[in-house]
Amino acid sequence: MFAIFNHLSVFLLVIFFSSQLFASGSDPVVAIVDGQKIVRSDIEAAQKLLPREYQALPIEKMFPMLVDTVIDTKLAAADARNRKLDEAPSFITRLNRIRDQLLQRIALQQEINREIDENYLYGRYKKMIKGLERKEEIHARHILLKSEKEALEAIKKLDKGADFAELAIKESTGPSGPKGGDLGFFGKGQMVPEFEKAAFGIKNGKYSLRPVKTNFGYHVIKVEARRKMKIPSYDSIVDKLRDDILQERAKAYVDRLRKSAVVERFTLDGEPLQNRKHLEKRN
């Protein structure tokens, strides 16, 4: 546990800075180191640096060790300043890089965290599900084999009455083989085109009379059932809709910045691309 805190302590200076930007309300002092105050938000920020399983623990349980970690960081930082390590070119370079990354994060947060209108969200949902009620899914199995000859032999065995699932268990090279070749229900657009076209053309309870070739090998496909595509409820998908909107906002923000900037690109050795100055305007 202590190793985790020691490993992360180098980053706490950045967290101190960011916590002061966002701290609000009651923020009591939890320790004082050589006259320098450590407040609750510093401890909360330190916990957020830990692996997820530690972040989930009550802060009261982690509190003594987190305080020790922040104290150690404060002491080490003060000693570094006394030795003027903060004036070294290598430190300044790294500090500038961290400052840029932090500013990027803050700007991006402000850009994407605007309130999302509920009516707009619901409109996105209605647009997404439009037409789904007319689409269907099929439940299929398959036997995947390496050669067309092997697939034709499998079809002959089925013609003679072999059980499809049992044959898949014995002969299929695909990951679904141990499950009798069961692929569950799927809709259009979820399988490779050659497989999808053949599968949706097979009647319920029937199997393909010819092997279906894809990049994975040769398939013998059986369709077990058909059903109308299940429409997800608004509540079950609203979080995904929000995430999609946030990603779109982030991309639009970066695209807008790039569009107004002139970017010069060079090779890894610092040579202009294609032996000339390369100006890129992203449109």
ROLUM-597005 format. One line per field, with one value per atom (N, C-alpha, C): residue number from 0; residue in one letter; atom name; y, x, z. Coordinates in steps of 0.1 Angstrom, whole numbers, plus 5000, padded with zeros to 4 digits. Atoms other than C-alpha are relative to their C-alpha. Example, Ala and Ser with C-alpha at 12.3 -4.5 7.8 and 13.67 -1.06 7.14 Angstrom:
kollum: c(0,0,0,1,1,1)
kolgu: c(A,A,A,S,S,S)
vexnu: c(N,CA,C,N,CA,C)
yy: c(4988,4955,5012,4989,4989,5011)
xx: c(5009,5123,5009,4991,5137,4992)
zz: c(5000,5078,5000,5000,5071,5008)
! end
This chain:
kollum: c(0,0,0,1,1,1,2,2,2,3,3,3,4,4,4,5,5,5,6,6,6,7,7,7,8,8,8,9,9,9,10,10,10,11,11,11,12,12,12,13,13,13,14,14,14,15,15,15,16,16,16,17,17,17,18,18,18,19,19,19,20,20,20,21,21,21,22,22,22,23,23,23,24,24,24,25,25,25,26,26,26,27,27,27,28,28,28,29,29,29,30,30,30,31,31,31,32,32,32,33,33,33,34,34,34,35,35,35,36,36,36,37,37,37,38,38,38,39,39,39,40,40,40,41,41,41,42,42,42,43,43,43,44,44,44,45,45,45,46,46,46,47,47,47,48,48,48,49,49,49,50,50,50,51,51,51,52,52,52,53,53,53,54,54,54,55,55,55,56,56,56,57,57,57,58,58,58,59,59,59,60,60,60,61,61,61,62,62,62,63,63,63,64,64,64,65,65,65,66,66,66,67,67,67,68,68,68,69,69,69,70,70,70,71,71,71,72,72,72,73,73,73,74,74,74,75,75,75,76,76,76,77,77,77,78,78,78,79,79,79,80,80,80,81,81,81,82,82,82,83,83,83,84,84,84,85,85,85,86,86,86,87,87,87,88,88,88,89,89,89,90,90,90,91,91,91,92,92,92,93,93,93,94,94,94,95,95,95,96,96,96,97,97,97,98,98,98,99,99,99,100,100,100,101,101,101,102,102,102,103,103,103,104,104,104,105,105,105,106,106,106,107,107,107,108,108,108,109,109,109,110,110,110,111,111,111,112,112,112,113,113,113,114,114,114,115,115,115,116,116,116,117,117,117,118,118,118,119,119,119,120,120,120,121,121,121,122,122,122,123,123,123,124,124,124,125,125,125,126,126,126,127,127,127,128,128,128,129,129,129,130,130,130,131,131,131,132,132,132,133,133,133,134,134,134,135,135,135,136,136,136,137,137,137,138,138,138,139,139,139,140,140,140,141,141,141,142,142,142,143,143,143,144,144,144,145,145,145,146,146,146,147,147,147,148,148,148,149,149,149,150,150,150,151,151,151,152,152,152,153,153,153,154,154,154,155,155,155,156,156,156,157,157,157,158,158,158,159,159,159,160,160,160,161,161,161,162,162,162,163,163,163,164,164,164,165,165,165,166,166,166,167,167,167,168,168,168,169,169,169,170,170,170,171,171,171,172,172,172,173,173,173,174,174,174,175,175,175,176,176,176,177,177,177,178,178,178,179,179,179,180,180,180,181,181,181,182,182,182,183,183,183,184,184,184,185,185,185,186,186,186,187,187,187,188,188,188,189,189,189,190,190,190,191,191,191,192,192,192,193,193,193,194,194,194,195,195,195,196,196,196,197,197,197,198,198,198,199,199,199,200,200,200,201,201,201,202,202,202,203,203,203,204,204,204,205,205,205,206,206,206,207,207,207,208,208,208,209,209,209,210,210,210,211,211,211,212,212,212,213,213,213,214,214,214,215,215,215,216,216,216,217,217,217,218,218,218,219,219,219,220,220,220,221,221,221,222,222,222,223,223,223,224,224,224,225,225,225,226,226,226,227,227,227,228,228,228,229,229,229,230,230,230,231,231,231,232,232,232,233,233,233,234,234,234,235,235,235,236,236,236,237,237,237,238,238,238,239,239,239,240,240,240,241,241,241,242,242,242,243,243,243,244,244,244,245,245,245,246,246,246,247,247,247,248,248,248,249,249,249,250,250,250,251,251,251,252,252,252,253,253,253,254,254,254,255,255,255,256,256,256,257,257,257,258,258,258,259,259,259,260,260,260,261,261,261,262,262,262,263,263,263,264,264,264,265,265,265,266,266,266,267,267,267,268,268,268,269,269,269,270,270,270,271,271,271,272,272,272,273,273,273,274,274,274,275,275,275,276,276,276,277,277,277,278,278,278,279,279,279,280,280,280,281,281,281,282,282,282)
kolgu: c(M,M,M,F,F,F,A,A,A,I,I,I,F,F,F,N,N,N,H,H,H,L,L,L,S,S,S,V,V,V,F,F,F,L,L,L,L,L,L,V,V,V,I,I,I,F,F,F,F,F,F,S,S,S,S,S,S,Q,Q,Q,L,L,L,F,F,F,A,A,A,S,S,S,G,G,G,S,S,S,D,D,D,P,P,P,V,V,V,V,V,V,A,A,A,I,I,I,V,V,V,D,D,D,G,G,G,Q,Q,Q,K,K,K,I,I,I,V,V,V,R,R,R,S,S,S,D,D,D,I,I,I,E,E,E,A,A,A,A,A,A,Q,Q,Q,K,K,K,L,L,L,L,L,L,P,P,P,R,R,R,E,E,E,Y,Y,Y,Q,Q,Q,A,A,A,L,L,L,P,P,P,I,I,I,E,E,E,K,K,K,M,M,M,F,F,F,P,P,P,M,M,M,L,L,L,V,V,V,D,D,D,T,T,T,V,V,V,I,I,I,D,D,D,T,T,T,K,K,K,L,L,L,A,A,A,A,A,A,A,A,A,D,D,D,A,A,A,R,R,R,N,N,N,R,R,R,K,K,K,L,L,L,D,D,D,E,E,E,A,A,A,P,P,P,S,S,S,F,F,F,I,I,I,T,T,T,R,R,R,L,L,L,N,N,N,R,R,R,I,I,I,R,R,R,D,D,D,Q,Q,Q,L,L,L,L,L,L,Q,Q,Q,R,R,R,I,I,I,A,A,A,L,L,L,Q,Q,Q,Q,Q,Q,E,E,E,I,I,I,N,N,N,R,R,R,E,E,E,I,I,I,D,D,D,E,E,E,N,N,N,Y,Y,Y,L,L,L,Y,Y,Y,G,G,G,R,R,R,Y,Y,Y,K,K,K,K,K,K,M,M,M,I,I,I,K,K,K,G,G,G,L,L,L,E,E,E,R,R,R,K,K,K,E,E,E,E,E,E,I,I,I,H,H,H,A,A,A,R,R,R,H,H,H,I,I,I,L,L,L,L,L,L,K,K,K,S,S,S,E,E,E,K,K,K,E,E,E,A,A,A,L,L,L,E,E,E,A,A,A,I,I,I,K,K,K,K,K,K,L,L,L,D,D,D,K,K,K,G,G,G,A,A,A,D,D,D,F,F,F,A,A,A,E,E,E,L,L,L,A,A,A,I,I,I,K,K,K,E,E,E,S,S,S,T,T,T,G,G,G,P,P,P,S,S,S,G,G,G,P,P,P,K,K,K,G,G,G,G,G,G,D,D,D,L,L,L,G,G,G,F,F,F,F,F,F,G,G,G,K,K,K,G,G,G,Q,Q,Q,M,M,M,V,V,V,P,P,P,E,E,E,F,F,F,E,E,E,K,K,K,A,A,A,A,A,A,F,F,F,G,G,G,I,I,I,K,K,K,N,N,N,G,G,G,K,K,K,Y,Y,Y,S,S,S,L,L,L,R,R,R,P,P,P,V,V,V,K,K,K,T,T,T,N,N,N,F,F,F,G,G,G,Y,Y,Y,H,H,H,V,V,V,I,I,I,K,K,K,V,V,V,E,E,E,A,A,A,R,R,R,R,R,R,K,K,K,M,M,M,K,K,K,I,I,I,P,P,P,S,S,S,Y,Y,Y,D,D,D,S,S,S,I,I,I,V,V,V,D,D,D,K,K,K,L,L,L,R,R,R,D,D,D,D,D,D,I,I,I,L,L,L,Q,Q,Q,E,E,E,R,R,R,A,A,A,K,K,K,A,A,A,Y,Y,Y,V,V,V,D,D,D,R,R,R,L,L,L,R,R,R,K,K,K,S,S,S,A,A,A,V,V,V,V,V,V,E,E,E,R,R,R,F,F,F,T,T,T,L,L,L,D,D,D,G,G,G,E,E,E,P,P,P,L,L,L,Q,Q,Q,N,N,N,R,R,R,K,K,K,H,H,H,L,L,L,E,E,E,K,K,K,R,R,R,N,N,N)
vexnu: c(N,CA,C,N,CA,C,N,CA,C,N,CA,C,N,CA,C,N,CA,C,N,CA,C,N,CA,C,N,CA,C,N,CA,C,N,CA,C,N,CA,C,N,CA,C,N,CA,C,N,CA,C,N,CA,C,N,CA,C,N,CA,C,N,CA,C,N,CA,C,N,CA,C,N,CA,C,N,CA,C,N,CA,C,N,CA,C,N,CA,C,N,CA,C,N,CA,C,N,CA,C,N,CA,C,N,CA,C,N,CA,C,N,CA,C,N,CA,C,N,CA,C,N,CA,C,N,CA,C,N,CA,C,N,CA,C,N,CA,C,N,CA,C,N,CA,C,N,CA,C,N,CA,C,N,CA,C,N,CA,C,N,CA,C,N,CA,C,N,CA,C,N,CA,C,N,CA,C,N,CA,C,N,CA,C,N,CA,C,N,CA,C,N,CA,C,N,CA,C,N,CA,C,N,CA,C,N,CA,C,N,CA,C,N,CA,C,N,CA,C,N,CA,C,N,CA,C,N,CA,C,N,CA,C,N,CA,C,N,CA,C,N,CA,C,N,CA,C,N,CA,C,N,CA,C,N,CA,C,N,CA,C,N,CA,C,N,CA,C,N,CA,C,N,CA,C,N,CA,C,N,CA,C,N,CA,C,N,CA,C,N,CA,C,N,CA,C,N,CA,C,N,CA,C,N,CA,C,N,CA,C,N,CA,C,N,CA,C,N,CA,C,N,CA,C,N,CA,C,N,CA,C,N,CA,C,N,CA,C,N,CA,C,N,CA,C,N,CA,C,N,CA,C,N,CA,C,N,CA,C,N,CA,C,N,CA,C,N,CA,C,N,CA,C,N,CA,C,N,CA,C,N,CA,C,N,CA,C,N,CA,C,N,CA,C,N,CA,C,N,CA,C,N,CA,C,N,CA,C,N,CA,C,N,CA,C,N,CA,C,N,CA,C,N,CA,C,N,CA,C,N,CA,C,N,CA,C,N,CA,C,N,CA,C,N,CA,C,N,CA,C,N,CA,C,N,CA,C,N,CA,C,N,CA,C,N,CA,C,N,CA,C,N,CA,C,N,CA,C,N,CA,C,N,CA,C,N,CA,C,N,CA,C,N,CA,C,N,CA,C,N,CA,C,N,CA,C,N,CA,C,N,CA,C,N,CA,C,N,CA,C,N,CA,C,N,CA,C,N,CA,C,N,CA,C,N,CA,C,N,CA,C,N,CA,C,N,CA,C,N,CA,C,N,CA,C,N,CA,C,N,CA,C,N,CA,C,N,CA,C,N,CA,C,N,CA,C,N,CA,C,N,CA,C,N,CA,C,N,CA,C,N,CA,C,N,CA,C,N,CA,C,N,CA,C,N,CA,C,N,CA,C,N,CA,C,N,CA,C,N,CA,C,N,CA,C,N,CA,C,N,CA,C,N,CA,C,N,CA,C,N,CA,C,N,CA,C,N,CA,C,N,CA,C,N,CA,C,N,CA,C,N,CA,C,N,CA,C,N,CA,C,N,CA,C,N,CA,C,N,CA,C,N,CA,C,N,CA,C,N,CA,C,N,CA,C,N,CA,C,N,CA,C,N,CA,C,N,CA,C,N,CA,C,N,CA,C,N,CA,C,N,CA,C,N,CA,C,N,CA,C,N,CA,C,N,CA,C,N,CA,C,N,CA,C,N,CA,C,N,CA,C,N,CA,C,N,CA,C,N,CA,C,N,CA,C,N,CA,C,N,CA,C,N,CA,C,N,CA,C,N,CA,C,N,CA,C,N,CA,C,N,CA,C,N,CA,C,N,CA,C,N,CA,C,N,CA,C,N,CA,C,N,CA,C,N,CA,C,N,CA,C,N,CA,C,N,CA,C,N,CA,C,N,CA,C,N,CA,C,N,CA,C,N,CA,C,N,CA,C,N,CA,C,N,CA,C,N,CA,C,N,CA,C,N,CA,C,N,CA,C,N,CA,C,N,CA,C,N,CA,C,N,CA,C,N,CA,C,N,CA,C,N,CA,C,N,CA,C,N,CA,C,N,CA,C,N,CA,C,N,CA,C,N,CA,C,N,CA,C,N,CA,C,N,CA,C,N,CA,C,N,CA,C,N,CA,C,N,CA,C,N,CA,C,N,CA,C,N,CA,C,N,CA,C,N,CA,C,N,CA,C,N,CA,C,N,CA,C,N,CA,C,N,CA,C,N,CA,C,N,CA,C,N,CA,C,N,CA,C)
yy: c(4988,5000,5012,4989,5024,5002,4999,5016,5008,4994,5028,5015,4985,5062,5006,4994,5067,5002,4999,5060,5012,4989,5086,5013,4987,5113,5011,4991,5129,5008,4994,5138,5010,4993,5154,5016,4986,5189,5005,4996,5190,5000,5001,5178,5011,4989,5205,5012,4988,5231,4999,5001,5217,5000,5000,5212,5014,4987,5248,5007,4994,5257,4996,5005,5236,4999,5001,5235,5011,4990,5252,4995,5004,5252,4997,5003,5238,4992,5007,5227,5002,4998,5223,4996,5004,5221,4987,5013,5186,4997,5001,5191,5013,4988,5219,4995,5005,5212,5013,4988,5239,5013,4988,5265,4999,5002,5252,4991,5007,5241,4989,5011,5208,5000,5000,5209,4987,5012,5182,4997,5002,5187,4995,5006,5179,4985,5015,5145,4993,5006,5139,4999,5001,5147,4989,5010,5124,4986,5013,5095,4997,5002,5101,4995,5005,5093,4985,5014,5058,4991,5009,5027,4999,4999,5023,4994,5007,4998,5008,4992,5022,5013,4989,5051,4997,5004,5032,4998,5002,5028,5013,4988,5053,5008,4992,5082,4999,5001,5078,4988,5012,5044,5003,4997,5058,5013,4987,5091,5001,4999,5085,4999,5002,5071,5011,4989,5098,5012,4988,5125,4999,5003,5109,5003,4999,5108,5015,4986,5145,5007,4994,5155,4997,5004,5136,5008,4992,5154,5014,4986,5188,5001,4999,5181,4998,5003,5167,5012,4988,5197,5012,4989,5222,4998,5002,5205,5002,4998,5205,5015,4985,5243,5005,4995,5249,4997,5003,5231,5005,4993,5251,4990,5010,5220,5005,4994,5240,5010,4991,5262,4992,5008,5233,5000,5000,5233,4988,5012,5197,5001,4998,5206,5010,4990,5237,4994,5006,5216,4991,5010,5189,5008,4992,5216,5006,4994,5233,4990,5011,5200,4997,5003,5193,5011,4989,5228,5000,5001,5224,4989,5011,5191,5003,4996,5205,5010,4990,5235,4994,5007,5212,4993,5008,5191,5010,4990,5222,5006,4994,5238,4990,5010,5205,4997,5002,5200,5011,4988,5235,4999,5001,5228,4990,5011,5195,4999,5001,5199,5010,4992,5223,4991,5008,5212,4994,5007,5186,5001,4999,5194,4987,5013,5165,4998,5001,5172,4996,5003,5170,4985,5014,5137,4990,5009,5122,5000,4999,5134,4991,5010,5115,4986,5014,5084,4996,5003,5086,4998,5001,5091,4987,5012,5062,4987,5012,5037,5000,4999,5049,4989,5011,5019,4987,5013,4993,4990,5009,4979,4992,5007,4969,4991,5008,4952,4987,5013,4916,4995,5007,4895,4985,5014,4859,4993,5008,4832,4989,5010,4811,4993,5007,4785,4998,5003,4777,4990,5009,4752,5006,4994,4768,4990,5010,4747,5007,4994,4754,4999,5002,4741,4998,5002,4739,4985,5015,4701,4995,5003,4698,5005,4995,4720,4992,5008,4699,4986,5012,4668,5001,4997,4684,5001,4999,4692,4986,5014,4655,4993,5006,4644,5006,4995,4668,4995,5005,4656,4985,5013,4621,4999,5000,4632,5004,4996,4644,5012,4989,4668,5012,4989,4703,5004,4996,4713,4990,5010,4680,5000,5000,4682,5013,4988,4718,4998,5003,4706,4992,5009,4679,5006,4996,4697,5015,4985,4735,5005,4994,4754,5014,4987,4786,5000,5000,4798,4996,5004,4791,4984,5014,4754,4992,5007,4742,5003,4997,4758,4995,5005,4739,5010,4991,4767,5012,4990,4790,5014,4985,4827,5009,4992,4838,5008,4991,4865,5011,4988,4892,5006,4993,4918,5003,4997,4931,5010,4991,4949,4995,5005,4927,4989,5010,4900,5004,4997,4900,4999,5000,4907,4987,5012,4873,4991,5008,4855,5005,4993,4880,4997,5002,4877,4986,5014,4839,4997,5003,4837,5005,4995,4860,4995,5006,4841,4986,5014,4808,5000,5001,4797,4994,5006,4788,4985,5014,4754,4993,5005,4750,5004,4996,4751,5002,4996,4763,4987,5011,4738,5000,4998,4752,5007,4993,4764,5015,4986,4801,5004,4996,4815,5014,4987,4844,5000,5000,4855,4990,5009,4832,4985,5014,4800,4997,5005,4780,4997,5002,4781,4992,5006,4759,5006,4992,4780,4994,5004,4770,5011,4990,4795,4993,5006,4785,5008,4992,4814,5014,4986,4849,5008,4992,4878,5015,4986,4915,5005,4995,4935,5007,4995,4944,5015,4985,4982,5003,4997,4994,5012,4989,5016,5013,4987,5053,4999,5001,5047,4992,5010,5018,5006,4996,5038,5015,4985,5075,5003,4998,5072,4999,5002,5060,5012,4988,5089,5012,4989,5114,4999,5002,5098,5004,4997,5101,5015,4986,5137,5007,4994,5145,4997,5003,5127,5009,4991,5147,5014,4987,5179,5001,5000,5170,5000,5000,5162,5013,4988,5193,5011,4990,5214,4999,5002,5199,5003,4997,5201,5015,4986,5238,5007,4995,5245,4998,5003,5227,5007,4993,5244,5014,4986,5278,5001,5000,5268,4995,5005,5263,4990,5010,5231,4996,5004,5224,4986,5013,5187,4996,5005,5171,4985,5014,5137,4998,5002,5120,5005,4994,5133,5015,4985,5169,5005,4996,5170,5004,4997,5187,4988,5011,5162,5002,5000,5153,5011,4991,5175,5014,4986,5207,5004,4995,5228,4996,5005,5211,5007,4993,5233,4993,5008,5216,5009,4994,5233,4990,5010,5210,5006,4994,5217,4991)
xx: c(5008,5000,5009,4991,5028,5007,4993,5046,4991,5009,5015,5001,5000,5015,5013,4987,5052,5002,4999,5050,4992,5009,5022,5004,4998,5036,5006,4994,5056,4989,5010,5023,4991,5010,5006,5001,4999,5020,4991,5010,4999,4986,5013,4969,4997,5002,4974,4995,5003,4973,4985,5014,4941,4990,5010,4924,4996,5003,4927,4992,5008,4911,4985,5014,4880,4994,5005,4877,4990,5010,4846,4993,5007,4826,5010,4992,4840,5012,4988,4876,5010,4993,4890,5015,4986,4927,5002,4998,4938,5014,4987,4975,5008,4991,5002,5014,4986,5037,5009,4991,5063,4992,5008,5035,4991,5008,5020,4988,5012,4984,4997,5005,4971,4985,5015,4933,4994,5007,4907,5000,5001,4905,5013,4988,4942,5000,5001,4935,4991,5010,4905,5007,4993,4926,5010,4989,4954,4993,5006,4929,4996,5004,4917,5011,4989,4952,5002,4998,4950,4993,5007,4939,4985,5014,4901,4995,5005,4897,5003,4998,4913,4992,5009,4893,4986,5014,4861,4999,5001,4871,4996,5003,4858,5012,4988,4882,5005,4996,4881,5010,4991,4898,5014,4987,4926,5006,4996,4929,5014,4986,4960,5011,4989,4981,5000,5000,4969,5006,4994,4978,5016,4985,5013,5006,4995,5017,5001,5000,5008,5011,4989,5031,5013,4987,5060,5002,4998,5054,5003,4997,5053,5014,4987,5085,5011,4991,5103,5000,5001,5091,5007,4993,5104,5015,4985,5138,5005,4996,5139,5002,5000,5132,5013,4988,5160,5012,4988,5184,4999,5002,5170,4998,5003,5160,4989,5011,5129,5005,4994,5153,5007,4992,5169,4992,5007,5161,4991,5008,5149,4987,5012,5124,4990,5009,5111,4994,5006,5106,4989,5011,5086,4988,5011,5066,4992,5007,5057,4991,5007,5046,4987,5011,5024,4990,5009,5010,4992,5008,5000,4989,5009,4984,4988,5010,4965,4990,5008,4953,4991,5008,4942,4988,5010,4922,4989,5010,4905,4992,5007,4897,4990,5008,4883,4988,5011,4862,4990,5009,4847,4992,5007,4839,4990,5009,4822,4990,5009,4805,4989,5012,4779,4988,5012,4744,4995,5006,4729,4984,5015,4692,4993,5007,4669,4992,5008,4647,5009,4990,4678,5004,4996,4688,4989,5011,4653,4999,5000,4654,5010,4989,4687,4995,5005,4671,4989,5011,4640,5006,4993,4663,5007,4993,4684,4992,5008,4656,4990,5009,4637,5003,4999,4631,5005,4996,4644,4989,5011,4610,4997,5001,4611,5011,4989,4644,4999,5000,4650,5014,4988,4676,4998,5001,4684,5009,4992,4697,5006,4993,4723,5011,4988,4749,5009,4991,4779,5011,4989,4806,5011,4989,4839,5011,4990,4864,5010,4989,4897,4999,5001,4889,4986,5013,4860,4997,5002,4865,4994,5005,4860,4986,5014,4829,4990,5009,4814,4998,5002,4820,4991,5009,4803,4985,5013,4773,4994,5005,4771,4996,5003,4771,4986,5013,4742,4989,5010,4723,4996,5003,4726,4994,5007,4710,5009,4992,4739,4995,5005,4730,5010,4992,4743,5009,4993,4753,5011,4990,4771,5011,4989,4790,5009,4992,4800,5010,4991,4814,5012,4990,4834,5010,4991,4847,5003,4998,4843,5013,4987,4876,4998,5003,4858,4999,5001,4856,4986,5013,4819,4998,5001,4826,4995,5004,4824,4985,5015,4789,4991,5008,4777,4998,5000,4785,4990,5011,4759,5006,4996,4763,4990,5011,4731,4993,5007,4709,5009,4992,4725,4992,5006,4713,5009,4991,4726,5010,4989,4759,5009,4992,4773,5009,4991,4789,5006,4994,4812,4990,5011,4792,4997,5003,4796,4992,5007,4784,4986,5013,4756,4990,5009,4742,4995,5004,4742,4990,5008,4727,4986,5014,4698,4992,5007,4690,4995,5003,4685,4987,5013,4650,5003,4999,4644,5001,4998,4656,5008,4993,4676,5015,4986,4714,5004,4995,4735,5004,4997,4738,5013,4986,4771,5008,4992,4800,5001,5000,4802,5014,4985,4838,5001,4997,4850,5015,4986,4885,5003,4997,4881,5001,5000,4876,4987,5012,4846,4989,5011,4813,4989,5013,4783,4991,5008,4755,4986,5014,4722,4992,5008,4694,4990,5009,4675,4987,5012,4650,5002,5001,4640,4992,5009,4626,5002,4999,4620,5011,4989,4650,4994,5005,4646,5005,4997,4644,5004,4996,4663,4992,5008,4645,5009,4992,4655,5009,4993,4666,5013,4989,4689,5011,4990,4708,5003,4998,4706,5015,4987,4741,5010,4992,4756,4998,5003,4738,5008,4993,4754,5015,4985,4789,5002,4998,4784,5000,5001,4775,5013,4987,4806,5011,4990,4828,4999,5002,4813,5005,4996,4819,5015,4985,4855,5006,4994,4862,4997,5003,4844,5010,4991,4865,5014,4987,4898,5001,5000,4888,5000,5001,4879,5014,4987,4913,5010,4991,4931,4997,5004,4912,5005,4995,4924,5015,4985,4960,5008,4991,4989,5010,4992,5008,5012,4989,5043,5004,4997,5052,5014,4987,5087,5002,4997,5102,5005,4994,5115,5014,4986,5150,5000,5001,5137,5001,4999,5138,4985,5013,5109,4994,5007,5084,5002,4998,5091,5011,4989,5123,4995,5004,5103,4991,5008,5084,4986,5014,5050,4991,5010,5022,4987,5012,4990,4989,5012,4956,4989,5011,4929,4987,5013,4896,4989)
zz: c(5000,5000,5000,4999,5010,4987,5013,4977,4990,5009,4958,5002,4997,4976,4997,5003,4973,4985,5015,4935,4995,5005,4931,5006,4993,4954,4991,5008,4926,4992,5007,4909,5008,4991,4939,4999,5002,4932,4990,5010,4901,5005,4994,4920,5010,4991,4946,4992,5008,4919,4995,5005,4903,5010,4989,4936,5004,4996,4944,4989,5011,4910,5002,5000,4917,5014,4987,4955,5003,4996,4969,5012,4988,5001,5011,4988,5033,4996,5003,5029,5012,4987,5064,4999,4999,5072,5007,4994,5080,5005,4995,5086,4996,5003,5086,5001,5001,5075,4999,5000,5084,4996,5003,5083,4988,5012,5050,5002,4997,5052,4989,5008,5038,5003,4998,5032,4995,5003,5028,4985,5014,4990,4995,5004,4988,5002,4997,5004,4990,5009,4982,4986,5013,4951,5000,5000,4962,4999,5001,4966,4985,5014,4930,4991,5008,4918,5001,4997,4932,4990,5009,4913,5005,4998,4910,5013,4989,4938,5013,4988,4963,5000,5001,4950,5006,4996,4959,5015,4985,4996,5006,4993,5021,5003,4998,5024,5015,4986,5062,5002,4999,5058,4995,5006,5036,5006,4996,5054,5006,4994,5076,4990,5010,5048,4989,5010,5023,5006,4994,5048,5000,5000,5052,4987,5013,5015,4996,5004,5010,5008,4992,5039,4995,5006,5024,4987,5012,4991,5003,4997,5007,5005,4995,5026,4989,5011,4995,4991,5009,4974,5006,4993,5000,5000,5001,5001,4986,5014,4963,4997,5002,4963,5007,4993,4989,4992,5008,4966,4986,5013,4937,4988,5010,4918,4991,5008,4906,4989,5010,4886,4989,5010,4866,4987,5013,4829,4998,5001,4831,5007,4992,4858,4993,5007,4839,4988,5012,4807,5004,4996,4826,5006,4994,4845,4989,5011,4812,4993,5006,4798,5008,4991,4829,4999,5001,4827,4988,5013,4791,5001,4999,4798,5010,4991,4828,4994,5007,4808,4990,5010,4780,5007,4993,4805,5005,4995,4821,4989,5012,4787,4994,5005,4775,5009,4991,4806,4999,5001,4803,4987,5013,4766,5000,5002,4770,5011,4989,4804,5000,5000,4793,5001,4997,4803,4987,5012,4779,5002,4999,4772,4999,5000,4781,4987,5012,4751,4988,5011,4728,5002,4997,4745,4995,5004,4740,4985,5014,4704,4993,5005,4698,5002,4998,4713,4990,5010,4690,4986,5013,4660,4999,5000,4670,4998,5001,4674,4988,5012,4643,4990,5009,4621,5006,4994,4646,5000,4998,4650,4987,5013,4613,4997,5002,4616,5007,4994,4625,5004,4996,4643,4997,5001,4637,5010,4991,4660,4991,5009,4642,5007,4996,4647,4987,5011,4625,5003,4999,4619,4992,5008,4609,4998,5004,4590,4991,5007,4573,4985,5015,4538,4996,5006,4515,5000,5000,4513,5013,4986,4551,5002,4998,4550,4992,5008,4522,5007,4993,4542,5012,4989,4572,4995,5006,4550,4997,5003,4539,5013,4987,4575,5005,4996,4582,4992,5009,4552,5004,4996,4567,5014,4988,4599,5012,4989,4621,5007,4992,4649,4998,5003,4640,5012,4988,4675,5004,4996,4682,4990,5010,4649,5002,4998,4657,5011,4989,4690,4996,5005,4673,4990,5012,4642,4999,5003,4643,5007,4995,4647,5006,4995,4658,5015,4986,4694,5005,4996,4694,4999,5001,4687,5012,4988,4723,5004,4997,4725,4989,5011,4696,4988,5011,4672,5002,4997,4689,5000,5001,4679,5006,4995,4696,4990,5009,4681,4995,5005,4659,4988,5010,4635,4988,5011,4602,5004,4997,4603,5012,4988,4632,4995,5006,4610,4987,5013,4580,4989,5011,4548,4994,5006,4533,5009,4990,4564,5002,4998,4570,4988,5012,4534,5000,5000,4536,5011,4988,4571,4999,5001,4565,4988,5011,4533,5003,4996,4552,5008,4993,4564,5014,4986,4601,4999,4999,4610,4989,5012,4577,5002,5000,4571,4986,5013,4542,4993,5008,4514,4993,5005,4502,5011,4990,4524,4997,5001,4530,5003,4998,4525,5006,4994,4547,5002,4997,4558,5011,4989,4588,4995,5005,4567,4993,5007,4554,5011,4991,4573,4995,5003,4574,5011,4991,4589,5001,4997,4605,5007,4993,4614,5009,4990,4645,5001,4998,4648,4995,5003,4639,5010,4991,4659,4996,5002,4657,5009,4992,4669,5013,4987,4706,5000,4999,4711,5014,4986,4741,5005,4993,4766,5001,4999,4769,5013,4988,4805,4999,5001,4796,4991,5010,4769,5002,4999,4781,5004,4996,4797,4988,5012,4764,4991,5008,4746,5005,4994,4770,4997,5003,4765,4985,5014,4727,4997,5001,4730,5005,4994,4752,4990,5009,4727,4987,5012,4698,5003,4996,4717,5001,4999,4724,4986,5014,4688,4993,5006,4676,5005,4994,4700,4994,5006,4688,4985,5014,4652,4997,5002,4656,5003,4998,4671,4989,5011,4644,4987,5012,4617,4999,5000,4628,5002,4998,4633,4988,5010,4610,5007,4994,4618,4990,5007,4606,5004,4996,4605,4994,5004,4604,5003,4997,4605,5014,4987,4636,5002,4999,4628,4998,5001,4625,4986,5014,4587,4995,5005,4569,4992,5007,4555,4985,5015,4518,4996,5002,4521,4997,5001,4522,5012,4989,4546,4998,5002,4551,5009,4992,4562,4999,5000,4572,5006,4995,4575,5000,4999,4588,4997,5004,4571,5004)
! end
